[in-house]
Structures are given as C-alpha cells and as structure tokens.
Amino acid sequence: MKKLNGKIALLTGGNSGIGLETAKLFAEEGATVIITGRRQAELDQALKTIPGTAKAIQGDVSNLADIERMYQEI
C-alpha cells in the first residue's frame, strides 16, 4: 500500500518547480493530486508529466473569488 492512498493533495503553484515535483511524488505515493496555477497552458503541460489522474484548476490564490471557485470544484 502506498503512503498517500485515499488522500487528496492540493498543490498551489503545481505547474512548475517544487510544486510540480511535489505533485509527481504525491501522485506516485497514491494521492489524488490537484494542481493550481494562474496560466492554463502551463497547467495543461504539467498534467502530462504527473502520473495517474491528476486534475488542474486555473486560478490565482491571491483572488478570493478564485479560491472559492477552486474550493467548489474540489
């Protein structure tokens, strides 16, 4: 059994850098991974590199309306 089976991991800024690498690791450990970022094109590219069935939600965590929308989608 993987360490994160049955867990949901939300990673802000998950479309690049440390966020993306963390998303990959969490997915490999069995988590359902959701990444967020401001630019849809970068999110789409990042999804191709994350194993399993990750999801991307475009939004800006400094915008309260975006945070609420992300919460509702999750």
C-alpha positions as CSV (number, residue, x, y, z in Angstrom):
1,M,0.0,0.0,0.0
2,K,1.2,3.4,-0.9
3,K,1.6,6.1,1.9
4,L,-1.0,8.5,0.4
5,N,-3.7,6.2,-0.9
6,G,-7.1,7.8,-0.3
7,K,-5.7,11.2,0.3
8,I,-6.3,14.4,-1.8
9,A,-3.3,16.7,-2.3
10,L,-3.9,20.3,-3.4
11,L,-0.7,22.0,-4.6
12,T,-0.8,25.7,-5.4
13,G,1.7,26.6,-8.0
14,G,1.8,23.0,-9.0
15,N,2.6,23.7,-12.7
16,S,6.3,24.2,-12.2
17,G,9.3,23.9,-9.9
18,I,9.0,22.5,-6.4
19,G,5.2,22.4,-6.7
20,L,5.3,20.2,-9.8
21,E,7.9,17.9,-8.4
22,T,5.9,17.5,-5.2
23,A,2.7,16.8,-7.3
24,K,4.6,14.0,-9.1
25,L,5.9,12.5,-5.8
26,F,2.4,12.6,-4.2
27,A,0.8,11.0,-7.2
28,E,3.4,8.2,-7.1
29,E,2.5,7.6,-3.5
30,G,-1.1,7.2,-4.4
31,A,-2.7,10.6,-3.7
32,T,-5.3,12.2,-5.8
33,V,-3.5,15.3,-7.0
34,I,-5.0,18.7,-7.8
35,I,-2.7,21.4,-9.0
36,T,-3.4,25.1,-9.3
37,G,-1.8,27.9,-11.2
38,R,-2.6,31.2,-13.0
39,R,-1.9,30.1,-16.5
40,Q,-3.9,27.3,-18.1
41,A,-1.3,26.4,-20.8
42,E,1.3,25.7,-18.1
43,L,-1.2,23.7,-16.1
44,D,-2.0,21.6,-19.2
45,Q,1.7,20.9,-19.8
46,A,2.3,20.0,-16.2
47,L,-0.6,17.5,-16.2
48,K,1.1,15.5,-18.9
49,T,4.0,14.8,-16.5
50,I,2.1,13.8,-13.4
51,P,1.4,10.1,-13.1
52,G,-2.2,8.9,-12.6
53,T,-5.3,11.1,-12.8
54,A,-4.3,14.5,-11.7
55,K,-6.5,17.5,-12.2
56,A,-5.7,21.1,-12.8
57,I,-7.7,24.1,-11.7
58,Q,-6.8,27.5,-13.1
59,G,-6.8,30.3,-10.5
60,D,-4.9,32.9,-8.5
61,V,-4.7,32.2,-4.8
62,S,-4.5,35.9,-4.1
63,N,-8.0,36.3,-5.5
64,L,-10.8,35.3,-3.1
65,A,-13.3,34.6,-5.8
66,D,-10.8,32.2,-7.4
67,I,-10.2,30.5,-4.1
68,E,-13.9,30.0,-3.6
69,R,-14.3,28.6,-7.1
70,M,-11.4,26.2,-6.6
71,Y,-12.9,25.0,-3.3
72,Q,-16.2,24.3,-5.0
73,E,-14.5,22.3,-7.8
74,I,-12.6,20.2,-5.3
